[in-house]
Amino acid sequence: MNLIFLTGLLLQAIIGVAARKENVEPNPFNGDGTKKGRKKAAAKKKCKTPIFSKSASWLYHRIFMRIFSKTSQRVKVDKYIGSLTPGKDKEQLASAYYIEKIRISYALIFVGNILALMVSLYISQNGGLDSQTPIVKPTWEEGSYALDVVVQAADDEASIRDIRLTVEPDSLSHDEAAALATEVFAKLKTSILGSNESLYNVTSPLNLPEALPPYPFSIYWESENPSIVRKDGRIDSSSLDTDGALVRLWAHLSYKDQWEEYLFDDSILLQVYPPQEASADTWMEAIMAAVTASKAESSHTDYFYLPESIGGKTVSWEEARTPDALYLWLIAVAAAIIVFILKDKELQKKKDQRDAQIDRDYPELVRKLSLYLGAGMTLKGAWKRVAMDNTGSKYLYGEMLFSVREMENGIPEREVYESFGKRVGIAKYRKLTGLFANHLQKGNKNLLQVLREEMELALEDRKKAARTIGEEMSTKLLAPMMLMLLIIMVIIMLPAFQMF
């Protein structure tokens, strides 16, 4: 397993060496066009290149750029970035965006490799086990526990077996077992009652357990009159009269047979053959028999050793480990993939917020244009004046400032308005810029009146949108209100039920 993590780190090291001369440009996607955003972006440019940026840039230009360029998602990314940052190089912005995505995912995988390797090394150093490692037996209070091990015969890959051993508590001496048995007998008098009030008034089945945890005894029950009280505790009172009957119970406690005796007579003959190659099934039986024999040899000690050889073969042991480090590594890889995907969702969310903000700013834009046109300014002058105010949405005024720069660069005013409407991508703005283009082409003298009517319609639309948002919020608040009502009902009703 360590090979997976070391290979990942080695591969990332090779990429880092290959990308050491990579020229990483500052991320032009930083900043939002506002004064505060420009200061923030300038401060980031002065900082050092973020970690893994060169590796991410190398991966993008060598591998991922061709892959991303063939996907439909790249078209959406270009569209979203172009809408969020008007006037900037979309190709450069998209490259910086993808490099940042790769950098974050690459960093997550690197951290995952490091942590997984550290966990794996810690487990291997602190969980080692072989035939020379004493396996500590638990006390009888702790009870037995399972130990997963892997056993392999020397130079035999086919002999590898995964085994779950049960490490039982150390054997009690005769005096220790007798003392514990006295405690068990004392507790059995009350534990067998079941729903009966006392042993002198038994009318319902008894609870006759086969064991009484945590005591390490097996209990065998014997009834003086099995026709009345059975071994499982059931009661048959059909033959009893009103005076009832006295029935004695015996509880026999057994704890680990100390020895077994085998009798061989003349009718049983044994014939010994040389040892044969063990099959898969008999090999497993031989392993368990050897482990059992080793545990039996150490029955009076606090530990035992795993056998060094089985059936004449030298074997090696190691503790079976859970793949915790692998799980950690897989989580890091999954997190890198999820972050990579969610970055696109985040970009789309910014685009939706941008559209919503520009839509809300429409009535204010029309109002300002109407005000300046009514004061005698030309359409171009009014447009520049509104753009320079820059008191509303960073997105809308960013688009307007870009259109002003287009006018200053000699692009015809009509084309600038039409381009503005296409970039914004909202129907009401395309309608507005269409009015401006028609005014410039045909000389519409009623532009001011049309703008005032458009402002009234826009205000009505904004009121409807506000009512819709309010209704949506009311619907969202309904669930918490119902939950609060339910809590209040519980608080009121619970004391009432407790009185009965």
Secondary structure, DSSP 8 states (H G I E B T S, - for coil): -HHHHHHHHHHHHHHHHHTTT------TT-S-SSHHHHHHHHHHHHS---TTHHHHHHHIIIIIHHHHHTSHHHHHHHHHHHHHSTTS-HHHHHHHHHHHHHHHHHHHHHHHHHHHHHHHHHHHHHS---TTS-EE---TTT--EEEEEEEEETT-GGG-EEEEEEE------HHHHHHHHHHHHHHHHHHT-TT-S-TTS--S-----S--TTS--EEEEEES-TTTB-TTS-B--TT--TT-----EEEEEE---S-------TT------------HHHHHHHHHHHHHHHHHHTTTSSEE---SEETTEEEEEEE----HHHHHHHHHHHHHHHHHHHHHHHHHHHHHHHHHHHHHTHHHHHHHHHHHHHTT--HHHHHHHHHHH--S-HHHHHHHHHHHHHHHTT--HHHHHHHHHHHH--HHHHHHHHHHHHHHHH--TTHHHHHHHHHHHHHHHHHHHHHHHHHHHHHHHHHHHHHHHHHHHHHHHHHHHHT-
